[in-house]
Amino acid sequence: MHDEVDEQLLPIFLEEAHELYPQIGSTLRAWRDAPDDAQLGRTLQRSLHTLKGSARMAGAMRLGELTHRVEDRVNQAITKGELDETLWNELDNYLDRVAQAIDQLTQPAADEGEGAAATAQAAETATAPVAVPVLEIGAERAMQAALLRVRSDTVDHLVNAAGEVSVTRARVEAELREFRNGVLELTDSVSRLRQELREVEIQAESQMQARVAASSDSESQFDPLEFDRFTRLQELTRFMNESVHDVQTVQQNLLQNLDEASAALNAQTRLNRDLQQGLMSIRMVPFSSIGERLYRIVRQTGKELGKRANLELSGAEIELDRSVLEKMTAPFEHLLRNAVAHGLEMPEQRSRSGKAPIGEISLSLRQESNEVVFELADDGAGLDIGRIRQKALEQNLIAAGEEVSEDQLVQLIFTAGLSTAGAVSEIAGRGVGLDVVRSEVSALG
């Protein structure tokens, strides 16, 4: 079977797959804890059915076939009532293969041939198909119809555009302030002009009255031309007063328009802030979105090392910026591998120490103001301070006889090249895991 991937539909499918896969994993864990809850089994079938249909629509035929086999296995177990540890282990293995197939579609250039063979083999070696009853998916389809799937890069573009709007608005606000200052200066100029015109009128009136009085005293006749000049001066001052009044009216209208523009700009500021907050909330994703990936890391690492471990996530509903969470995923994977490889003992050693053969790893999140605090712990034997000191001496990180506190030795585990593993393997031994963790966390600030 070959894929016939639709390049236009593939990005949309991958967004949906990265949303559906965590739902499938969480439903499987809940069903494992409560196998008598038939509703959980049906919910798992519905999610698998949706993933299968979307994969085939996007042309990912091998993934669709693999998911179909998993769906058949779930239905077979429900029909026969075989809800035992064998089933859970099989489904875990199937879901690991589904995750690998999704990853290969996300990065098709990486080992495409090998990945295709693995996916095809997984589909061929899965359990034979059985009859699958019609699923009650009406409610699910109604819920999906109310959702709109948007690519993350589109949201990023909108966030950047909203930021550009804020920058442009700031420039407009600065221009409006300058314009308002100019209009207010015009107000002062109009007031001064009114006062000066009033002084001209007073001076002209005074001179005219003085001239009339002088004519009366000397019994000389008042010059009609001089009276005409005075009358013309009165007309000009009146015209100028009217013009000044017109300018003042325009100035008042400008101030009113400025007030309205400022009010509209303030309203736009609030709307843009709400838009930015809404877009940022779209960028926020719950930590649980990478939960299945972390569960898979613990499961696969334990399988390769012959250990068994349970991972418990608490506070996984806390949301983080998608880009930050993507950058944090690799450090968490390294930490969990280290917890299994270095922290947890082998099952027989744990049994001799009075511990359960299955190790426990917990990753908890809590919100503190604007920060999110992560705490990772395991019930293993803890750090081997003596071995850390020995490795540090071998690599000349400390000098023989040098007084080094336990806290200082603990910090050395983040040094590149230092590892307490007995041998180099694909899981541990090169001393790069915790160095990567520190580098990535430092890069995030």
VOLOPA-538343 format. One record per residue (C-alpha): residue number from 1; x, y, z. Coordinates in steps of 0.25 Angstrom, whole numbers, padded with zeros to 4 digits. Example, Ala and Ser with C-alpha at 12.3 -4.5 7.8 and 13.67 -1.06 7.14 Angstrom:
VOLOPA-538343
{1,{0049,-0018,0031}}
{2,{0055,-0004,0029}}
***
This chain:
VOLOPA-538343
{1,{0000,0000,0000}}
{2,{0005,0014,-0004}}
{3,{0002,0028,0001}}
{4,{-0005,0038,-0008}}
{5,{-0002,0050,0000}}
{6,{-0010,0062,-0003}}
{7,{0000,0074,-0001}}
{8,{-0011,0084,0002}}
{9,{-0019,0075,0012}}
{10,{-0007,0069,0019}}
{11,{-0004,0081,0028}}
{12,{-0019,0082,0032}}
{13,{-0018,0067,0035}}
{14,{-0006,0068,0043}}
{15,{-0012,0079,0052}}
{16,{-0024,0070,0054}}
{17,{-0015,0058,0057}}
{18,{-0007,0065,0067}}
{19,{-0020,0068,0074}}
{20,{-0026,0054,0073}}
{21,{-0014,0046,0077}}
{22,{-0014,0052,0091}}
{23,{-0029,0049,0093}}
{24,{-0027,0035,0088}}
{25,{-0015,0033,0098}}
{26,{-0023,0039,0110}}
{27,{-0035,0031,0107}}
{28,{-0027,0018,0106}}
{29,{-0021,0021,0120}}
{30,{-0034,0024,0126}}
{31,{-0040,0011,0120}}
{32,{-0028,0003,0125}}
{33,{-0032,0009,0139}}
{34,{-0047,0006,0138}}
{35,{-0048,-0006,0128}}
{36,{-0062,-0008,0131}}
{37,{-0066,0006,0126}}
{38,{-0071,0002,0112}}
{39,{-0073,0017,0109}}
{40,{-0058,0019,0109}}
{41,{-0056,0008,0099}}
{42,{-0066,0014,0090}}
{43,{-0060,0028,0091}}
{44,{-0046,0021,0088}}
{45,{-0053,0015,0075}}
{46,{-0059,0028,0071}}
{47,{-0045,0035,0072}}
{48,{-0038,0025,0064}}
{49,{-0049,0025,0054}}
{50,{-0048,0040,0052}}
{51,{-0033,0039,0051}}
{52,{-0034,0028,0041}}
{53,{-0044,0036,0032}}
{54,{-0036,0048,0033}}
{55,{-0023,0041,0029}}
{56,{-0029,0034,0017}}
{57,{-0035,0047,0012}}
{58,{-0021,0054,0013}}
{59,{-0015,0042,0005}}
{60,{-0008,0036,0017}}
{61,{-0013,0022,0013}}
{62,{-0003,0014,0021}}
{63,{-0006,0022,0034}}
{64,{-0021,0020,0031}}
{65,{-0019,0005,0029}}
{66,{-0011,0004,0042}}
{67,{-0021,0012,0050}}
{68,{-0032,0003,0044}}
{69,{-0025,-0009,0050}}
{70,{-0024,-0003,0063}}
{71,{-0039,0000,0063}}
{72,{-0042,-0014,0059}}
{73,{-0033,-0019,0071}}
{74,{-0041,-0010,0080}}
{75,{-0054,-0015,0075}}
{76,{-0049,-0029,0076}}
{77,{-0045,-0028,0091}}
{78,{-0059,-0021,0094}}
{79,{-0066,-0032,0087}}
{80,{-0059,-0044,0094}}
{81,{-0057,-0036,0107}}
{82,{-0042,-0039,0107}}
{83,{-0038,-0026,0114}}
{84,{-0025,-0031,0120}}
{85,{-0011,-0026,0121}}
{86,{-0008,-0033,0108}}
{87,{-0018,-0024,0101}}
{88,{-0012,-0011,0108}}
{89,{0002,-0014,0104}}
{90,{-0002,-0017,0089}}
{91,{-0010,-0004,0089}}
{92,{0002,0003,0094}}
{93,{0011,-0003,0083}}
{94,{0000,0001,0073}}
{95,{-0001,0015,0077}}
{96,{0015,0016,0077}}
{97,{0014,0012,0063}}
{98,{0003,0022,0060}}
{99,{0011,0033,0066}}
{100,{0023,0029,0058}}
{101,{0015,0029,0045}}
{102,{0010,0043,0049}}
{103,{0024,0048,0052}}
{104,{0029,0043,0038}}
{105,{0018,0050,0031}}
{106,{0022,0063,0039}}
{107,{0036,0061,0034}}
{108,{0035,0053,0021}}
{109,{0050,0055,0018}}
{110,{0055,0048,0030}}
{111,{0057,0033,0027}}
{112,{0045,0033,0018}}
{113,{0048,0019,0012}}
{114,{0051,0013,0026}}
{115,{0039,0019,0032}}
{116,{0030,0015,0020}}
{117,{0034,0001,0022}}
{118,{0032,0001,0037}}
{119,{0018,0007,0035}}
{120,{0014,-0003,0025}}
{121,{0019,-0015,0033}}
{122,{0012,-0010,0045}}
{123,{-0001,-0010,0037}}
{124,{0001,-0023,0031}}
{125,{0005,-0030,0044}}
{126,{-0006,-0025,0051}}
{127,{-0018,-0033,0055}}
{128,{-0027,-0038,0045}}
{129,{-0039,-0029,0042}}
{130,{-0053,-0032,0049}}
{131,{-0066,-0026,0047}}
{132,{-0068,-0013,0053}}
{133,{-0081,-0008,0058}}
{134,{-0087,0006,0053}}
{135,{-0081,0016,0063}}
{136,{-0090,0027,0070}}
{137,{-0083,0039,0064}}
{138,{-0094,0048,0062}}
{139,{-0091,0056,0074}}
{140,{-0076,0056,0071}}
{141,{-0079,0061,0057}}
{142,{-0088,0072,0062}}
{143,{-0076,0077,0072}}
{144,{-0066,0076,0060}}
{145,{-0075,0085,0051}}
{146,{-0075,0096,0062}}
{147,{-0060,0096,0061}}
{148,{-0051,0103,0051}}
{149,{-0037,0098,0049}}
{150,{-0027,0108,0046}}
{151,{-0012,0106,0043}}
{152,{-0002,0111,0054}}
{153,{0006,0119,0044}}
{154,{-0007,0127,0040}}
{155,{-0009,0130,0055}}
{156,{0005,0135,0056}}
{157,{0004,0144,0044}}
{158,{-0009,0150,0050}}
{159,{-0002,0152,0063}}
{160,{0009,0160,0056}}
{161,{-0001,0168,0048}}
{162,{-0008,0172,0061}}
{163,{0006,0176,0066}}
{164,{0008,0185,0054}}
{165,{-0006,0191,0056}}
{166,{-0001,0195,0070}}
{167,{0012,0201,0065}}
{168,{0004,0209,0054}}
{169,{-0006,0214,0065}}
{170,{0005,0219,0073}}
{171,{0010,0227,0061}}
{172,{-0004,0233,0059}}
{173,{-0006,0236,0074}}
{174,{0007,0244,0073}}
{175,{0002,0251,0060}}
{176,{-0011,0255,0067}}
{177,{-0004,0260,0079}}
{178,{0005,0269,0070}}
{179,{-0008,0274,0063}}
{180,{-0015,0277,0076}}
{181,{-0003,0285,0081}}
{182,{-0004,0293,0068}}
{183,{-0019,0295,0069}}
{184,{-0017,0300,0083}}
{185,{-0006,0310,0079}}
{186,{-0016,0315,0068}}
{187,{-0026,0318,0080}}
{188,{-0015,0326,0087}}
{189,{-0013,0334,0074}}
{190,{-0028,0336,0071}}
{191,{-0029,0342,0086}}
{192,{-0017,0351,0083}}
{193,{-0023,0356,0070}}
{194,{-0036,0359,0076}}
{195,{-0029,0367,0087}}
{196,{-0021,0375,0077}}
{197,{-0033,0378,0068}}
{198,{-0040,0383,0081}}
{199,{-0029,0392,0084}}
{200,{-0029,0397,0069}}
{201,{-0044,0400,0071}}
{202,{-0042,0407,0084}}
{203,{-0030,0416,0078}}
{204,{-0038,0420,0066}}
{205,{-0050,0423,0074}}
{206,{-0042,0432,0084}}
{207,{-0035,0439,0072}}
{208,{-0049,0441,0065}}
{209,{-0055,0447,0078}}
{210,{-0043,0456,0081}}
{211,{-0043,0461,0066}}
{212,{-0058,0464,0068}}
{213,{-0056,0471,0081}}
{214,{-0045,0479,0075}}
{215,{-0053,0484,0064}}
{216,{-0064,0488,0073}}
{217,{-0055,0496,0081}}
{218,{-0049,0503,0069}}
{219,{-0062,0505,0063}}
{220,{-0056,0499,0050}}
{221,{-0063,0490,0041}}
{222,{-0061,0475,0043}}
{223,{-0054,0469,0030}}
{224,{-0064,0459,0023}}
{225,{-0052,0451,0017}}
{226,{-0046,0449,0031}}
{227,{-0060,0444,0035}}
{228,{-0060,0434,0023}}
{229,{-0047,0429,0027}}
{230,{-0051,0426,0041}}
{231,{-0064,0419,0036}}
{232,{-0055,0411,0027}}
{233,{-0046,0407,0038}}
{234,{-0058,0403,0046}}
{235,{-0063,0394,0035}}
{236,{-0050,0387,0033}}
{237,{-0048,0384,0048}}
{238,{-0062,0379,0048}}
{239,{-0059,0370,0036}}
{240,{-0046,0365,0043}}
{241,{-0054,0362,0056}}
{242,{-0064,0354,0047}}
{243,{-0052,0347,0041}}
{244,{-0046,0344,0054}}
{245,{-0059,0338,0059}}
{246,{-0059,0329,0047}}
{247,{-0045,0324,0050}}
{248,{-0049,0322,0064}}
{249,{-0061,0314,0060}}
{250,{-0052,0305,0051}}
{251,{-0043,0304,0062}}
{252,{-0054,0299,0071}}
{253,{-0059,0289,0061}}
{254,{-0044,0284,0059}}
{255,{-0043,0282,0074}}
{256,{-0057,0275,0074}}
{257,{-0052,0266,0063}}
{258,{-0039,0263,0070}}
{259,{-0047,0259,0082}}
{260,{-0056,0250,0074}}
{261,{-0043,0244,0067}}
{262,{-0036,0242,0080}}
{263,{-0049,0235,0085}}
{264,{-0049,0226,0073}}
{265,{-0034,0223,0074}}
{266,{-0036,0219,0089}}
{267,{-0048,0210,0085}}
{268,{-0039,0204,0074}}
{269,{-0028,0202,0084}}
{270,{-0037,0194,0093}}
{271,{-0042,0186,0081}}
{272,{-0027,0183,0077}}
{273,{-0023,0179,0091}}
{274,{-0035,0170,0092}}
{275,{-0031,0164,0078}}
{276,{-0017,0162,0082}}
{277,{-0021,0155,0095}}
{278,{-0030,0147,0087}}
{279,{-0020,0143,0077}}
{280,{-0010,0140,0088}}
{281,{-0020,0131,0095}}
{282,{-0021,0124,0082}}
{283,{-0006,0122,0082}}
{284,{-0007,0116,0096}}
{285,{-0008,0101,0097}}
{286,{-0009,0092,0109}}
{287,{0003,0085,0114}}
{288,{-0005,0072,0112}}
{289,{-0003,0074,0097}}
{290,{0011,0068,0098}}
{291,{0006,0058,0109}}
{292,{0005,0046,0100}}
{293,{0019,0049,0094}}
{294,{0025,0049,0108}}
{295,{0017,0036,0112}}
{296,{0023,0029,0100}}
{297,{0037,0034,0103}}
{298,{0036,0027,0117}}
{299,{0030,0015,0111}}
{300,{0040,0013,0100}}
{301,{0052,0016,0109}}
{302,{0047,0006,0120}}
{303,{0045,-0005,0109}}
{304,{0059,-0003,0103}}
{305,{0066,-0003,0117}}
{306,{0057,-0014,0123}}
{307,{0050,-0005,0133}}
{308,{0036,-0002,0135}}
{309,{0031,0012,0139}}
{310,{0019,0020,0141}}
{311,{0018,0035,0138}}
{312,{0008,0043,0145}}
{313,{0005,0057,0140}}
{314,{-0002,0067,0149}}
{315,{-0006,0081,0145}}
{316,{-0005,0078,0131}}
{317,{-0017,0086,0128}}
{318,{-0008,0099,0130}}
{319,{-0006,0106,0116}}
{320,{0007,0111,0110}}
{321,{0011,0119,0098}}
{322,{0012,0108,0087}}
{323,{0025,0113,0082}}
{324,{0031,0112,0096}}
{325,{0025,0098,0098}}
{326,{0031,0093,0085}}
{327,{0045,0098,0090}}
{328,{0042,0091,0104}}
{329,{0038,0078,0098}}
{330,{0053,0073,0096}}
{331,{0058,0077,0110}}
{332,{0046,0069,0116}}
{333,{0049,0057,0107}}
{334,{0064,0057,0112}}
{335,{0060,0059,0126}}
{336,{0050,0047,0125}}
{337,{0060,0038,0119}}
{338,{0070,0041,0129}}
{339,{0060,0038,0140}}
{340,{0058,0025,0134}}
{341,{0072,0022,0131}}
{342,{0079,0028,0143}}
{343,{0068,0030,0153}}
{344,{0060,0017,0154}}
{345,{0067,0004,0158}}
{346,{0065,-0010,0151}}
{347,{0052,-0017,0155}}
{348,{0059,-0028,0163}}
{349,{0068,-0017,0170}}
{350,{0055,-0010,0174}}
{351,{0049,-0022,0179}}
{352,{0061,-0025,0188}}
{353,{0060,-0011,0193}}
{354,{0045,-0013,0197}}
{355,{0040,-0004,0185}}
{356,{0030,-0007,0175}}
{357,{0036,-0013,0162}}
{358,{0029,-0002,0154}}
{359,{0036,0012,0156}}
{360,{0028,0024,0158}}
{361,{0032,0037,0151}}
{362,{0024,0050,0154}}
{363,{0024,0063,0146}}
{364,{0016,0074,0152}}
{365,{0012,0088,0148}}
{366,{0007,0100,0156}}
{367,{0004,0114,0152}}
{368,{0011,0125,0161}}
{369,{0007,0139,0156}}
{370,{0012,0140,0142}}
{371,{0021,0128,0143}}
{372,{0019,0113,0142}}
{373,{0027,0104,0151}}
{374,{0031,0090,0147}}
{375,{0035,0079,0157}}
{376,{0041,0066,0152}}
{377,{0043,0055,0162}}
{378,{0045,0040,0162}}
{379,{0045,0029,0173}}
{380,{0059,0024,0169}}
{381,{0071,0023,0177}}
{382,{0075,0038,0175}}
{383,{0088,0043,0170}}
{384,{0101,0035,0172}}
{385,{0109,0046,0178}}
{386,{0122,0037,0179}}
{387,{0121,0033,0164}}
{388,{0119,0048,0160}}
{389,{0132,0051,0168}}
{390,{0139,0040,0161}}
{391,{0135,0044,0147}}
{392,{0138,0058,0150}}
{393,{0152,0054,0155}}
{394,{0154,0045,0142}}
{395,{0150,0057,0133}}
{396,{0159,0067,0141}}
{397,{0146,0075,0145}}
{398,{0151,0076,0159}}
{399,{0165,0073,0165}}
{400,{0169,0062,0174}}
{401,{0167,0066,0188}}
{402,{0159,0079,0185}}
{403,{0148,0082,0194}}
{404,{0135,0081,0186}}
{405,{0122,0082,0193}}
{406,{0110,0073,0189}}
{407,{0103,0084,0182}}
{408,{0115,0087,0174}}
{409,{0116,0073,0170}}
{410,{0101,0072,0166}}
{411,{0103,0084,0157}}
{412,{0114,0076,0150}}
{413,{0103,0067,0144}}
{414,{0100,0078,0134}}
{415,{0114,0078,0129}}
{416,{0115,0074,0114}}
{417,{0122,0060,0113}}
{418,{0120,0056,0128}}
{419,{0111,0043,0130}}
{420,{0111,0033,0141}}
{421,{0105,0022,0131}}
{422,{0114,0009,0131}}
{423,{0113,0008,0116}}
{424,{0110,0017,0104}}
{425,{0096,0013,0098}}
{426,{0086,0020,0090}}
{427,{0079,0024,0103}}
{428,{0090,0029,0111}}
{429,{0105,0030,0113}}
{430,{0110,0042,0105}}
{431,{0107,0053,0115}}
{432,{0099,0062,0106}}
{433,{0085,0060,0111}}
{434,{0086,0070,0123}}
{435,{0095,0079,0115}}
{436,{0084,0081,0105}}
{437,{0074,0083,0116}}
{438,{0082,0094,0122}}
{439,{0085,0101,0108}}
{440,{0070,0100,0104}}
{441,{0065,0106,0117}}
{442,{0076,0117,0117}}
{443,{0072,0120,0102}}
{444,{0057,0122,0107}}
{445,{0062,0132,0118}}
***
